Amino acid sequence: MWKVKEYMSGGDEEERAESFLVEESEGFCSLSPTQRMYAFAACLLSGLVLMFLSLIVFVKPIKFALLFTFGNVLAVGSTAFLMGPEQQLRMMFDSVRLYATAIYIGFVVLALICALWIQSKILTLLAIICEICALIWYCLSYIPFARRIVSDLMIRFCDTEL
């Protein structure tokens, strides 16, 4: 409550708003390093378990897409516990991986649309395959020169000229 009183008292309005938001976000997200590691491990493990369980219901595309996509998002989002949600979003939408992030999010949404709205098994499986490929490409963007190496290898392996 004292922060609200400070916020309401004099000073520059922008500085007050920024300091109020920063102090509140630090208060809500203040976890010890050990707690961050436990939360990261729990979130990652939950995501991997959901992705594994999705294989059991593979023949039912709606359940498969929901479990797989939710597990996938949990696994990717688990790193927010290590670096913080603001830093995670800043890195995701960095110019280096902006397109990879947009494509990944697009295929996540497309997989859910194909499963929940269209309810097509074939389209859902294609969207899930594209989602996996987009996730791999997104993860490679965090490793220096990995996307370039994979691109060169794919060109070398898929080149039909001898």
CYANA upper distance limits for C-alpha pairs under 8 A (distance plus 0.5 A):
  1 MET  CA      5 LYS  CA      7.07
  2 TRP  CA      6 GLU  CA      6.68
  3 LYS  CA      7 TYR  CA      6.50
  3 LYS  CA     20 PHE  CA      7.59
  4 VAL  CA      8 MET  CA      6.67
  5 LYS  CA      9 SER  CA      6.78
  6 GLU  CA     10 GLY  CA      8.48
  7 TYR  CA     16 ARG  CA      6.22
  7 TYR  CA     17 ALA  CA      7.80
  7 TYR  CA     20 PHE  CA      7.29
 11 GLY  CA     15 GLU  CA      8.01
 11 GLY  CA     16 ARG  CA      7.38
 12 ASP  CA     16 ARG  CA      6.68
 13 GLU  CA     17 ALA  CA      6.68
 14 GLU  CA     18 GLU  CA      6.62
 15 GLU  CA     19 SER  CA      6.49
 16 ARG  CA     20 PHE  CA      6.39
 17 ALA  CA     21 LEU  CA      6.64
 18 GLU  CA     22 VAL  CA      6.57
 19 SER  CA     23 GLU  CA      6.48
 20 PHE  CA     24 GLU  CA      6.59
 21 LEU  CA     25 SER  CA      6.49
 22 VAL  CA     26 GLU  CA      6.58
 23 GLU  CA     27 GLY  CA      6.70
 24 GLU  CA     28 PHE  CA      6.74
 25 SER  CA     29 CYS  CA      6.43
 26 GLU  CA     30 SER  CA      5.99
 29 CYS  CA     84 GLY  CA      8.39
 31 LEU  CA     35 GLN  CA      6.26
 31 LEU  CA     36 ARG  CA      6.52
 32 SER  CA     36 ARG  CA      6.67
 33 PRO  CA     37 MET  CA      6.75
 34 THR  CA     38 TYR  CA      6.77
 35 GLN  CA     39 ALA  CA      6.53
 36 ARG  CA     40 PHE  CA      6.46
 36 ARG  CA     81 PHE  CA      5.83
 36 ARG  CA     82 LEU  CA      6.32
 37 MET  CA     41 ALA  CA      6.54
 37 MET  CA     81 PHE  CA      7.84
 37 MET  CA     82 LEU  CA      7.25
 38 TYR  CA     42 ALA  CA      6.50
 39 ALA  CA     43 CYS  CA      6.47
 39 ALA  CA     78 SER  CA      8.11
 39 ALA  CA     81 PHE  CA      6.93
 40 PHE  CA     44 LEU  CA      6.47
 40 PHE  CA     78 SER  CA      5.50
 40 PHE  CA     79 THR  CA      6.76
 40 PHE  CA     80 ALA  CA      8.27
 40 PHE  CA     81 PHE  CA      5.94
 40 PHE  CA     82 LEU  CA      7.07
 41 ALA  CA     45 LEU  CA      6.34
 41 ALA  CA     78 SER  CA      8.07
 42 ALA  CA     46 SER  CA      6.45
 43 CYS  CA     47 GLY  CA      6.64
 43 CYS  CA     74 LEU  CA      6.54
 43 CYS  CA     75 ALA  CA      6.89
 43 CYS  CA     77 GLY  CA      8.32
 43 CYS  CA     78 SER  CA      5.75
 44 LEU  CA     48 LEU  CA      6.70
 44 LEU  CA     74 LEU  CA      6.94
 44 LEU  CA     75 ALA  CA      5.01
 44 LEU  CA     76 VAL  CA      8.18
 44 LEU  CA     78 SER  CA      5.99
 45 LEU  CA     49 VAL  CA      6.55
 45 LEU  CA     75 ALA  CA      7.98
 46 SER  CA     50 LEU  CA      6.64
 46 SER  CA     71 GLY  CA      7.41
 46 SER  CA     74 LEU  CA      7.71
 46 SER  CA     75 ALA  CA      8.06
 47 GLY  CA     51 MET  CA      6.71
 47 GLY  CA     70 PHE  CA      7.66
 47 GLY  CA     71 GLY  CA      4.24
 47 GLY  CA     72 ASN  CA      6.42
 47 GLY  CA     73 VAL  CA      7.78
 47 GLY  CA     74 LEU  CA      5.37
 47 GLY  CA     75 ALA  CA      5.23
 48 LEU  CA     52 PHE  CA      6.62
 48 LEU  CA     71 GLY  CA      6.59
 48 LEU  CA     72 ASN  CA      7.94
 48 LEU  CA     75 ALA  CA      7.15
 49 VAL  CA     53 LEU  CA      6.52
 49 VAL  CA     71 GLY  CA      7.79
 50 LEU  CA     54 SER  CA      6.57
 50 LEU  CA     67 LEU  CA      6.07
 50 LEU  CA     68 PHE  CA      6.74
 50 LEU  CA     70 PHE  CA      7.87
 50 LEU  CA     71 GLY  CA      5.33
 51 MET  CA     55 LEU  CA      7.48
 51 MET  CA     67 LEU  CA      6.72
 51 MET  CA     68 PHE  CA      5.04
 51 MET  CA     69 THR  CA      8.12
 51 MET  CA     70 PHE  CA      8.49
 51 MET  CA     71 GLY  CA      5.64
 51 MET  CA     72 ASN  CA      7.20
 52 PHE  CA     56 ILE  CA      7.90
 52 PHE  CA     68 PHE  CA      8.30
 53 LEU  CA     57 VAL  CA      7.63
 53 LEU  CA     67 LEU  CA      7.74
 53 LEU  CA     68 PHE  CA      8.47
 54 SER  CA     58 PHE  CA      6.70
 54 SER  CA     63 LYS  CA      7.72
 54 SER  CA     64 PHE  CA      5.31
 54 SER  CA     65 ALA  CA      7.99
 54 SER  CA     67 LEU  CA      5.74
 54 SER  CA     68 PHE  CA      5.88
 55 LEU  CA     64 PHE  CA      7.41
 57 VAL  CA     61 PRO  CA      8.23
 57 VAL  CA     63 LYS  CA      7.01
 57 VAL  CA     64 PHE  CA      6.06
 58 PHE  CA     63 LYS  CA      8.36
 58 PHE  CA     64 PHE  CA      5.87
 59 VAL  CA     64 PHE  CA      8.09
 60 LYS  CA     64 PHE  CA      6.51
 60 LYS  CA    121 LYS  CA      8.29
 61 PRO  CA     65 ALA  CA      6.30
 61 PRO  CA    115 ALA  CA      6.60
 61 PRO  CA    119 GLN  CA      7.95
 61 PRO  CA    120 SER  CA      8.02
 61 PRO  CA    121 LYS  CA      5.91
 61 PRO  CA    124 THR  CA      7.00
 61 PRO  CA    125 LEU  CA      7.99
 62 ILE  CA     66 LEU  CA      6.66
 62 ILE  CA    115 ALA  CA      5.22
 62 ILE  CA    116 LEU  CA      6.60
 62 ILE  CA    119 GLN  CA      7.37
 63 LYS  CA     67 LEU  CA      6.54
 64 PHE  CA     68 PHE  CA      6.36
 65 ALA  CA     69 THR  CA      6.21
 65 ALA  CA    111 ALA  CA      7.07
 65 ALA  CA    112 LEU  CA      6.98
 65 ALA  CA    115 ALA  CA      6.71
 65 ALA  CA    124 THR  CA      7.52
 65 ALA  CA    128 ILE  CA      7.67
 66 LEU  CA     70 PHE  CA      6.40
 66 LEU  CA    112 LEU  CA      7.37
 66 LEU  CA    115 ALA  CA      8.29
 67 LEU  CA     71 GLY  CA      6.44
 68 PHE  CA     72 ASN  CA      6.45
 69 THR  CA     73 VAL  CA      6.62
 69 THR  CA    108 VAL  CA      7.00
 69 THR  CA    111 ALA  CA      8.24
 69 THR  CA    112 LEU  CA      8.18
 70 PHE  CA     74 LEU  CA      6.61
 71 GLY  CA     75 ALA  CA      6.62
 72 ASN  CA     76 VAL  CA      6.78
 73 VAL  CA     77 GLY  CA      6.35
 74 LEU  CA     78 SER  CA      6.43
 75 ALA  CA     79 THR  CA      8.25
 77 GLY  CA     81 PHE  CA      8.45
 78 SER  CA     82 LEU  CA      8.12
 79 THR  CA     83 MET  CA      7.03
 79 THR  CA     84 GLY  CA      8.31
 79 THR  CA     88 GLN  CA      7.76
 80 ALA  CA     84 GLY  CA      5.20
 80 ALA  CA     85 PRO  CA      5.25
 80 ALA  CA     87 GLN  CA      8.12
 80 ALA  CA     88 GLN  CA      5.95
 81 PHE  CA     85 PRO  CA      7.58
 83 MET  CA     87 GLN  CA      6.54
 83 MET  CA     88 GLN  CA      6.90
 84 GLY  CA     88 GLN  CA      6.61
 85 PRO  CA     89 LEU  CA      6.65
 86 GLU  CA     90 ARG  CA      6.62
 87 GLN  CA     91 MET  CA      6.56
 88 GLN  CA     92 MET  CA      6.57
 89 LEU  CA     93 PHE  CA      6.62
 90 ARG  CA     94 ASP  CA      6.52
 91 MET  CA     97 ARG  CA      8.32
 92 MET  CA     97 ARG  CA      6.80
 92 MET  CA     98 LEU  CA      7.07
 92 MET  CA    101 THR  CA      6.68
 93 PHE  CA     97 ARG  CA      6.84
 93 PHE  CA     98 LEU  CA      5.24
 93 PHE  CA    101 THR  CA      7.34
 94 ASP  CA     98 LEU  CA      6.09
 95 SER  CA     99 TYR  CA      8.46
 96 VAL  CA    141 SER  CA      7.92
 97 ARG  CA    101 THR  CA      6.53
 97 ARG  CA    138 TYR  CA      7.43
 97 ARG  CA    141 SER  CA      6.61
 98 LEU  CA    102 ALA  CA      6.63
 99 TYR  CA    103 ILE  CA      6.51
100 ALA  CA    104 TYR  CA      6.55
100 ALA  CA    134 ALA  CA      7.24
100 ALA  CA    137 TRP  CA      7.06
100 ALA  CA    138 TYR  CA      5.56
100 ALA  CA    141 SER  CA      8.28
101 THR  CA    105 ILE  CA      6.59
101 THR  CA    138 TYR  CA      6.76
102 ALA  CA    106 GLY  CA      6.44
103 ILE  CA    107 PHE  CA      6.68
103 ILE  CA    134 ALA  CA      6.91
104 TYR  CA    108 VAL  CA      6.74
104 TYR  CA    131 GLU  CA      6.60
104 TYR  CA    134 ALA  CA      5.45
104 TYR  CA    135 LEU  CA      6.43
104 TYR  CA    138 TYR  CA      7.65
105 ILE  CA    109 VAL  CA      6.75
106 GLY  CA    110 LEU  CA      6.54
107 PHE  CA    111 ALA  CA      6.39
107 PHE  CA    127 ALA  CA      6.71
107 PHE  CA    128 ILE  CA      8.01
107 PHE  CA    130 CYS  CA      7.06
107 PHE  CA    131 GLU  CA      5.56
107 PHE  CA    134 ALA  CA      8.05
108 VAL  CA    112 LEU  CA      6.92
108 VAL  CA    127 ALA  CA      8.35
108 VAL  CA    128 ILE  CA      8.28
108 VAL  CA    131 GLU  CA      6.59
109 VAL  CA    113 ILE  CA      6.66
110 LEU  CA    114 CYS  CA      6.54
110 LEU  CA    127 ALA  CA      6.87
111 ALA  CA    115 ALA  CA      6.63
111 ALA  CA    123 LEU  CA      8.45
111 ALA  CA    124 THR  CA      6.04
111 ALA  CA    125 LEU  CA      8.46
111 ALA  CA    127 ALA  CA      5.38
111 ALA  CA    128 ILE  CA      6.38
111 ALA  CA    131 GLU  CA      8.08
112 LEU  CA    116 LEU  CA      6.27
112 LEU  CA    117 TRP  CA      8.25
112 LEU  CA    124 THR  CA      8.30
113 ILE  CA    117 TRP  CA      5.67
113 ILE  CA    118 ILE  CA      6.94
114 CYS  CA    118 ILE  CA      5.33
114 CYS  CA    119 GLN  CA      6.11
114 CYS  CA    120 SER  CA      6.57
114 CYS  CA    123 LEU  CA      6.54
114 CYS  CA    124 THR  CA      5.57
114 CYS  CA    127 ALA  CA      8.04
115 ALA  CA    119 GLN  CA      5.10
115 ALA  CA    120 SER  CA      6.85
115 ALA  CA    121 LYS  CA      7.85
115 ALA  CA    124 THR  CA      6.02
119 GLN  CA    124 THR  CA      8.05
120 SER  CA    124 THR  CA      6.46
121 LYS  CA    125 LEU  CA      6.65
122 ILE  CA    126 LEU  CA      6.69
123 LEU  CA    127 ALA  CA      6.53
124 THR  CA    128 ILE  CA      6.60
125 LEU  CA    129 ILE  CA      6.64
126 LEU  CA    130 CYS  CA      6.69
127 ALA  CA    131 GLU  CA      6.47
128 ILE  CA    132 ILE  CA      6.68
129 ILE  CA    133 CYS  CA      6.82
130 CYS  CA    134 ALA  CA      6.52
131 GLU  CA    135 LEU  CA      6.55
132 ILE  CA    136 ILE  CA      6.72
133 CYS  CA    137 TRP  CA      6.71
134 ALA  CA    138 TYR  CA      6.49
135 LEU  CA    139 CYS  CA      6.57
136 ILE  CA    140 LEU  CA      6.63
137 TRP  CA    141 SER  CA      6.98
137 TRP  CA    147 ARG  CA      7.54
138 TYR  CA    142 TYR  CA      7.99
139 CYS  CA    143 ILE  CA      8.01
140 LEU  CA    146 ALA  CA      6.08
140 LEU  CA    147 ARG  CA      6.19
141 SER  CA    146 ALA  CA      7.41
141 SER  CA    147 ARG  CA      6.81
143 ILE  CA    147 ARG  CA      8.38
145 PHE  CA    149 ILE  CA      6.72
146 ALA  CA    150 VAL  CA      6.62
147 ARG  CA    151 SER  CA      6.47
148 ARG  CA    152 ASP  CA      6.61
149 ILE  CA    153 LEU  CA      6.63
150 VAL  CA    154 MET  CA      6.56
151 SER  CA    155 ILE  CA      6.68
152 ASP  CA    156 ARG  CA      6.60
153 LEU  CA    157 PHE  CA      6.53
154 MET  CA    158 CYS  CA      6.27
155 ILE  CA    159 ASP  CA      6.12
